[in-house]
């Protein structure tokens, strides 16, 4: 049996989101907010719309809850070779 505090905890975890930032040339190009469940794929159309002709970019992923974003992030840098 869950008390009210336990229910609030479940509601908060359900509201947890991932914030993805697209960076190119040291400039923030786009910010996307997605659900945290399961893998997420950035479509080519989204990348082209956000980055234009940029070929090298970094994606940073943060967790966010209640309007607050984690200070810790994961990142991956993609470079055309």
PLY file of the C-alpha trace (Angstrom):
ply
format ascii 1.0
element vertex 81
property float x
property float y
property float z
element edge 80
property int vertex1
property int vertex2
end_header
0.00 0.00 0.00
1.36 3.41 -0.99
0.93 6.45 1.15
0.54 9.89 -0.42
4.28 10.49 -0.30
4.87 7.27 -2.26
2.33 8.31 -4.88
3.99 11.71 -5.26
7.29 9.96 -5.81
5.78 7.90 -8.62
4.24 10.99 -10.21
7.57 12.80 -10.09
9.42 9.93 -11.73
6.81 9.81 -14.48
7.40 13.54 -15.12
11.16 13.03 -15.51
12.26 14.12 -18.99
15.44 14.13 -21.03
16.68 17.42 -22.46
18.84 17.14 -25.57
20.99 20.07 -26.67
22.58 20.28 -30.11
25.83 22.27 -30.15
27.92 23.21 -33.19
30.92 25.51 -33.26
30.47 26.32 -29.57
26.93 27.63 -30.21
23.72 26.09 -28.90
21.69 25.31 -32.04
18.61 23.53 -30.63
17.07 22.14 -27.47
14.70 19.16 -27.57
12.72 17.72 -24.65
11.81 14.04 -24.87
10.45 11.33 -22.59
13.12 9.34 -20.82
11.66 5.91 -21.50
13.35 3.92 -24.21
15.87 4.97 -26.82
15.34 8.18 -28.77
16.37 8.71 -32.38
17.12 12.12 -33.84
15.70 12.16 -37.36
17.83 13.56 -40.19
15.18 16.21 -40.86
15.42 17.43 -37.25
19.21 17.59 -37.47
19.18 19.50 -40.77
16.54 21.93 -39.45
18.61 22.59 -36.31
22.13 22.51 -37.71
21.83 23.67 -41.30
25.11 22.97 -43.10
27.09 22.10 -39.94
28.72 18.66 -40.23
30.37 18.43 -36.80
28.20 18.73 -33.71
27.74 17.60 -30.12
24.61 16.26 -28.46
24.34 16.76 -24.69
21.68 14.88 -22.73
20.43 16.03 -19.32
17.64 14.75 -17.07
15.03 17.35 -16.07
12.28 17.33 -13.46
9.90 20.11 -12.49
11.66 22.74 -14.57
15.08 21.95 -13.08
17.84 20.36 -15.12
20.61 18.16 -13.80
24.10 19.64 -13.76
25.48 16.30 -14.91
25.14 15.42 -18.59
26.23 12.81 -21.11
27.52 13.93 -24.47
28.54 12.54 -27.82
30.41 14.39 -30.55
29.74 13.57 -34.19
32.27 14.61 -36.83
32.21 14.09 -40.57
35.42 12.44 -41.75
0 1
1 2
2 3
3 4
4 5
5 6
6 7
7 8
8 9
9 10
10 11
11 12
12 13
13 14
14 15
15 16
16 17
17 18
18 19
19 20
20 21
21 22
22 23
23 24
24 25
25 26
26 27
27 28
28 29
29 30
30 31
31 32
32 33
33 34
34 35
35 36
36 37
37 38
38 39
39 40
40 41
41 42
42 43
43 44
44 45
45 46
46 47
47 48
48 49
49 50
50 51
51 52
52 53
53 54
54 55
55 56
56 57
57 58
58 59
59 60
60 61
61 62
62 63
63 64
64 65
65 66
66 67
67 68
68 69
69 70
70 71
71 72
72 73
73 74
74 75
75 76
76 77
77 78
78 79
79 80
